[in-house]
Each structure stands twice: as structure tokens, then as C-alpha cells.
Amino acid sequence: MKILHFSDVHCRDKDIDEIGDCLGEIIQVAKDEQPDLIAMAGDTFDSRMIRLDSPSARLIFQDYSELADIAPMIVITGTPSHDGLTVQVMEHVTGRFPIHVSDFPEQLILLTAGGGFLPLKKGSTEPQPKALISCTPTPTKQYWEKYGGEGKSAKETDAEVAQAMGAMLANFGATAADLDCPHILVGHFQVGGAFLSETQQLIGQDIELSRDQIGLANADIVCLGHIHYPQELKPNIFYSGSIYTKDFGELHPHGFYIHHVNEATTPRTLISQFHETPARKLIKLKTDLTNGGRSVEAMMADGEYDIEGAFVRLEIKVWQDEADALDLQAIREALSRAADVDLRIQRVPRETVRAAKLLELQRLRDKIREMALLRKEQVPETILAKADMLESMEADEVYEAVGR
Ligand SMILES: [Mn+2]
């Protein structure tokens, strides 16, 4: 049995062309490979506030429908801040085969004939399902707080949620033992020990499962989403990663998996192949020339950065009065191997730095002197002497001294 596994599309209007290209690659490979099942492991959209007439929604409707023309498709909901409930609408999008949207833990069987899904029922009359699919969308704390017990601290609850998830997976494993077909676990959660991208932040997601807990499901293959760094966690857990470069820190490859579950062997064996999508390479470079930073030419000279074909964002911090002396021609020359350069020059007025210093000074004499420097003025010593008086004498003493 062949499964196409992708996740973390994070569809948003801003990157619609690139996302379209990457989804296009998935569709092309699906056409060539003719999988039996397409598993989308969460985070279809980048924002829960998605308009149904937006370019993002239209791209997803169009492309998921094309995928559903090739094979039955499971879409699980991802992080609530990304997918919200918008993704449920996908259930009404169909091709030749159905799309089943799963927003709650459940087990489904994939029918041998027709490619439809049915909820698993004990003692099901379906003689020989093609596969059993266990779906575990993002475990929301709200759900477990509601059903798992009240008055618990967040920390206890996180641990309890992980424990409840473990118990649920063990249950899934027990049911799977009754069926003689491949068992596919599709989930959107964090696994202990997985690599993160440099920039991915896991906000509000502290529920982490161990490989042992996942092992209790006794699945032939575990297709996960959520972590954007594509990786295999032995023996059979896979993150397909984000399909395009969502942020500058995602320097790893982007793509999706084709998994072959060989049913002829006991136990079943697995061959997985990663396919890359035509994602852009995004590289962010920074140098602070007001603080001894290297010139761009020097940064490029030592070969530390591989900018070949990349989209480079370069941030240069420079003194305002030295900005004109920057050799933009030479900088662009140094970056000529990049596909595109977004040059951002931050000009720092020296006054701003001096003004900050002004606030730190304690004595009035020093403040006046610093202010004069800033305005390029001379301060007569008599003024400074008067400032000293103001700080050191009582009011009537000052009156007397000045009035003399
Ligand atoms: Mn994601």
C-alpha cells in the first residue's frame, strides 16, 4: 500500500505563488505514483481568520480537489491558531474520492472498494478493509480540561494530556490488533527529541509524546505534522515538514513523503522516500557597522554562507552620516550568486545615541555640556558654574549669589 504524506502547508496569500508551485509538485508526484491514500497531517492554513473567497482558500479548494481525484484523502486539523475550524469546510470539497476532515481523535477504515472511509465499529461487517487509519489532530488542552478533570494546574494538565493521549494510542493499538490490514497513524503533535527549525516557535504547544507512547499504537507508519523540519524518527515515525520556506530560519529541505507499506512480509516493512518541493531558499544576513560588524564583502569572502540561488535579506546597520559612503555596487556584487536580494539599510543618527547617553548623566553640568555637544554649541564656563549653584545651594542662597 502506498501513502502520500504531507503537512504544514500554512497557506497564506503573501506566498501564494510559491505555495501553488509546491502543491503543484505534490499533485504531479501523486499522479505519477498513484497512492492508495493521501494523508495531510495538519496546518493547511496559516491563519484561522481565512476568508473563503481569498486566494489562499481558493488555491486549497482547487488543489485538494485535484488530489482527491487521485486518491482518498484524510485531512486532520492542526494548531488551532492556524487551522481553526476553517479546514472543516474541506469535507465538502470532493474529487473522484472523498476528503475526510478529522478534528477529533477517531479511527476510520479505508474501504477496499471505492476508496471511501467509514468510522470503525467493533465487529464491523466490512470483510477486509484496505487500511485502518487512526487520526489524532492537535490535542487541545481545552478539550482535555473539559473532559479530563477540572481544577488542575496547567503543568499537571500538560502531563495528563500526554498521558491521556498515550492511553488513547494504546486503545487504537488494541483495536488495530483485531484487523489484518496496515495501520496508519496520522497526527499533529510534538514528539520528544524531534529537531526544530531555527525559527519555529511552538506557542501554546507543550504537550509532548514519547516514542514509546506512540509505539503503543502499534502502527505500521506514523505520519505527523507540526514540526517544520522534515525528519524520520526511528523506527517508523515521520515528519514531512513544511512544504515551502515559511520563515528565514527554515534552511532545511522542504517536501513530502511517499511511504510504501509492504504487506507481503510479516511484520509489514516500510520504504519511505522524501520528495522535495520547489521551495525558495531564504537566507537572512545581518551586519552592524556601527558596532564593529564586518563588511558584506568580508562576510561573503570566507564562504561561510551558501547563497547560491537564495533569496537573501540583508540588514545593514550604519551611522546615518556614513550611509552615503556604503558601496552598494560592491555589496550587490558580493551577493551576485543570490537569486534576489532584499537590502535593508538602517541609518542610525549619532544624536540618538548621544541623547540616550544624556539620560544616563546625573549632574546638570554634564547634561548641559552633552546637550551643547549635540547641538554643536559652546557653553561658557559661567553657565556651568550656575548649574553647579542650582544643584548645590538653597534657593535663597542662589538668589543672593546671582543678585549680587
Ligand atoms: Mn505548522
Residues whose N, C-alpha, C, O or C-beta is under 5 A from the ligand:
A	BS01	MN	D8 D43 H226
